[in-house]
Amino acid sequence: MKTYFPENYTSTMNLYETQEAISFVKETFQRNLSHALHLKRVSAPLFVLQSTGLNDDLNGIEEAVSFNLADSNKKCVIVHSLAKWKRMALHDYDFYVGNGLYTDMNAIRKDEQLDNLHSIYVDQWDWEKVIERKDRNLDFLKATVRKIHAAILLTQDELKMKYPVLTGELGRELHFVTSEELLQRYPDLSPKERENAILKELKSVFIIGIGKKLSNGESHDGRAPDYDDWDLNGDLMYYNEVLDCAFEVSSMGIRVDEVSLDKQLKEKNCEDRKKFPYHQMILNNELPLTIGGGIGQSRLCMLLMGKAHIGEVQSSIWDEETLRLAKERNVVIL
């Protein structure tokens, strides 16, 4: 998807109101999320040592921005996300079952292809929660997703009360579909086309099973093999009325245990990662079993505020074509 602005699009908020509403959404949603999932706010790193294996490898092809510590040969990498770090933090901070943490996650993904939804700057609420082994099932995953969905709807309701000019409405009924069911439903469409088709129909959908191989031998989308259990994860998506497309707000899942980690590392030929302390601790049952995910801050602001481009709600760097199109349409890019 390339950057574009829908015909007749104009923002319903001026720049001052936009900045005010961004703050309102972020403060309101993190309160609603922490209450719904019993989460405590913690501080988080912008970078980690490469040798720890804690950085998120995303699809395995993205290159992390890196630097060496002064007077040292230790290499630091700016995080792609905190998917692994959070689980280690739960262990180090001695969190117990039923409670968890959330944090502001800021990342640089320099290989991101820029468009209406993607920026090289990423801001998320990263969260993680300790669970019991008996909770590693789809029913628990779905129950957690429903709580996040409810927190998003509550935030939208509060935002619209404060800013009546906002008239967009998310689908209030949440639907669950597996990536394999999606393939069978739309066998002739690409994964992104399947997402667009199902979201136009159902409006609010959680797609289960991201990363695992489907019956056509392909995955619906890439997912690193060493944090989510591919049978117990998914993406929370909404229909974006402004852009007329599927709009991912969160990827999340129940995390790997020793069995699923070993299986997924073998499948992706990544068994060399077993040498890292993080992976060793999982294989030796030394880390807590958890569920967690990331929820896009700018993504959520963009969706709830009816914006056409993520640059309207975050400061980043954009290509000349995007800036030209925005100027032609009188769209303010921060």
Phi, psi and omega in degrees: 000125177266163179296132175207161177236124183303150178303135178068015178286131169218143179290140179277357181234143172281179187296320180295313179297324179299312179297320179296317182290325176303312179299319180297314181299314184294315181294319183289314184292318182295330174293313180296321180293314182296324177292319184292324187249003181060062183245145175250139180283137177226166174274153184220156182279152170273335180215157179225161175292135180299327185293344181280339184072017185275344182288148178282127182271001178051239180273000178088359181244346182283140180261127180283144172291133187222165175201161177260141176296143178301139179056033181206155175262012179283129183261129177253145176235135175289134188295146167273322170196179183250027186306318182272321182303321183298320182293321176295322180295320178301322177292311185292325182272359176062044173290152181243169187305134178094352179236160182201192183230158168220158183205161169282123177250122176242130186221162172239121176243089190291341182268003182296136176277119188284134173201198182300330188253346189240138179226158174285344175263129182239129175234126183223158159269109174268132182224156181205142186220140180281134179231171174266163181299326180293344180274357181279073182207166184294326180298318180292319178301311182297320180298321179292318179298320179298324178293321178293316177302316179296322178295323178292315179297319178298318178297318178297318179299316180293321179295318182289333174292323180282326182233084183299344179294340179277120185243358180297154182218124175281153175296122188279334177271124181268131180249148178244134177215140178277158178297328177290318177298324179294320177297315180294329181285323181229068188295338184263003182255155174286165179306315180294322177294323176298316179299314179300318182295313183290325181286326175297328182278313190254345172076317180225117188219141169249117181266119185266137173094062179263125180110330182283153178287137178263180184294343177270006178085000181245165174262151176298320177200162181282147175206132181305148186277356191243017169228306176277144165279117187296342176274348188227039179225183177173179179241133177266122187229151178230156174282125179267110184294324184291315184265352179056053181204168173291145187221107181282130178253328185210141164245139185200172176173168170285133189279162182298144166258190184296328182285308183291328177297311181300317181296314185286326176295320178295317183297326182262008181054045181241029185293346176295340180290346180298345180284342182286147181304319180301313183291322177300320181293325176291313181298332180261012179058039180258350176255150179292152171285136187218166168232144181190177180183184176234140180235119186294123180288307178294324177302313182293318177301314180301315182294310185288335182264001176067036180272152182267342183218140183295337177293348176282347183232005176211150176269127179206198177242134185234156178288162184297324180297316178299315180295323179295313180299318180297318180295319180298326183262006181059037175264128182275115176261126184289000000 
